[in-house]
């Protein structure tokens, strides 16, 4: 009987150790890297081409209001990261609709896209490299003053 008790205790200890290692602390960079492995990316070039061709592709900019007002992809809507999960059903009622999320460099939007996929959205695209990559590619940026490119 003692032998069985020891085996049970050892098994429980081993199971606890394995489960603890599965939930090891991760850095923000680790979380972003993991999220990027679970979502679909769209390059700035592909997004610009699709928009130029007149495709009605919703772009959701999840940066804060000040970042958004400083410049965003033309036609993008601003829903800050902290409210996205609460407002997405109003913006995208059909979970099969294709849409893009973006932020400054792609980290926050990668995490957001992963959450949206978990919520059942099947065609979420993350802008690879975010607004930094968009602007470095020379694509237009909309502000209250009009449209600009990095070259202007």
ZAMARMAR-394182 format. One record per residue (C-alpha): residue number from 1; chain; x, y, z. Coordinates in steps of 0.001 Angstrom, whole numbers, plus 500000, padded with zeros to 6 digits. Layout:
BEGIN
  nulo  loro       X       Y       Z
   NUM     A       X       Y       Z
...
END
This chain:
BEGIN
  nulo  loro       X       Y       Z
     1     A  500000  500000  500000
     2     A  502877  502368  500843
     3     A  504377  501657  497436
     4     A  501140  502649  495667
     5     A  500911  505832  497752
     6     A  504472  506762  496804
     7     A  503761  506163  493136
     8     A  500632  508325  493320
     9     A  502522  511112  495115
    10     A  505417  510962  492626
    11     A  502980  511032  489722
    12     A  501210  514088  491163
    13     A  504510  515876  491801
    14     A  505674  515122  488246
    15     A  502356  516325  486791
    16     A  502567  519563  488783
    17     A  506141  520158  487668
    18     A  505248  519607  484021
    19     A  502217  521880  484180
    20     A  504232  524622  485905
    21     A  506847  524534  483155
    22     A  504098  524773  480528
    23     A  503040  528080  482088
    24     A  506499  529591  482446
    25     A  506637  533360  482405
    26     A  506844  534897  478954
    27     A  508024  538333  477922
    28     A  505923  540633  475744
    29     A  508224  539755  472845
    30     A  507616  536052  473453
    31     A  503843  536611  473449
    32     A  504025  538582  470190
    33     A  506212  535938  468539
    34     A  503804  533216  469622
    35     A  500815  535214  468356
    36     A  502471  535814  464968
    37     A  502713  532052  464556
    38     A  498938  531751  464917
    39     A  497723  534595  462680
    40     A  497884  535666  459049
    41     A  500065  538613  458060
    42     A  499492  541004  455179
    43     A  502371  543069  453816
    44     A  502037  546812  453327
    45     A  502473  546262  449570
    46     A  499647  543705  449346
    47     A  497325  545865  451451
    48     A  498046  548953  449343
    49     A  497487  547021  446107
    50     A  494164  545672  447342
    51     A  493021  549106  448490
    52     A  494117  550705  445193
    53     A  492092  548102  443311
    54     A  489029  549357  445186
    55     A  488603  546368  447458
    56     A  486350  547207  450398
    57     A  488705  545937  453069
    58     A  488088  547237  456580
    59     A  491261  548429  458324
    60     A  491021  548700  462105
    61     A  493763  550806  463673
    62     A  494070  549800  467338
    63     A  496468  552541  468409
    64     A  495417  555208  470882
    65     A  493505  558237  469624
    66     A  496571  560515  469555
    67     A  498586  558029  467501
    68     A  495669  557595  465106
    69     A  495159  561339  464639
    70     A  498875  561800  463953
    71     A  498422  559663  460839
    72     A  496673  556495  459741
    73     A  495961  554387  456685
    74     A  493352  556217  454591
    75     A  489869  555034  455488
    76     A  490955  553162  458616
    77     A  488726  553209  461674
    78     A  490129  553668  465146
    79     A  489168  551216  467881
    80     A  491723  551272  470670
    81     A  493235  547995  471790
    82     A  491523  548107  475171
    83     A  488037  548187  473587
    84     A  488524  546016  470504
    85     A  487002  542788  471814
    86     A  483971  544724  473069
    87     A  483345  546644  469821
    88     A  484350  544147  467129
    89     A  480872  542614  466744
    90     A  479469  546024  465804
    91     A  482194  546613  463216
    92     A  482397  543066  461888
    93     A  479121  541246  462525
    94     A  480044  538327  460238
    95     A  483034  536440  461694
    96     A  483992  535246  458192
    97     A  484527  538806  456894
    98     A  488130  539565  455972
    99     A  489612  542630  457697
   100     A  492970  544065  458764
   101     A  494214  545167  462169
   102     A  497226  547415  462601
   103     A  499206  549313  465214
   104     A  502545  551146  465240
   105     A  504902  548221  464639
   106     A  502727  545105  464536
   107     A  503123  543865  468107
   108     A  499868  545039  469659
   109     A  497940  544170  466526
   110     A  499432  540650  466484
   111     A  498153  540093  470008
   112     A  494798  541620  469060
   113     A  494498  539478  465923
   114     A  495209  536364  467964
   115     A  492388  537268  470364
   116     A  489999  537929  467492
   117     A  490814  534520  466025
   118     A  490086  533005  469442
   119     A  486735  534829  469341
   120     A  485877  533040  466094
   121     A  486930  535564  463436
   122     A  488359  533466  460635
   123     A  489802  536081  458248
   124     A  491777  538477  460423
   125     A  494887  539916  458774
   126     A  497649  541677  460684
   127     A  499582  544444  458929
   128     A  503135  543126  459038
   129     A  505365  545816  460530
   130     A  502423  548109  461323
   131     A  502331  551816  460500
   132     A  506118  552015  460582
   133     A  506366  549583  457663
   134     A  503430  551270  455881
   135     A  505078  554700  456058
   136     A  508555  553375  455217
   137     A  507026  551871  452077
   138     A  505945  555383  451050
   139     A  502212  554688  451161
   140     A  499732  557464  451946
   141     A  498922  558487  455491
   142     A  495726  560341  456317
   143     A  495598  563158  458881
   144     A  493138  565977  459565
   145     A  495255  568051  457166
   146     A  494957  565636  454265
   147     A  496959  562804  452704
   148     A  500737  562637  452982
   149     A  503548  560210  452283
   150     A  506847  559889  454105
   151     A  508579  561552  451152
   152     A  506519  564752  451490
END
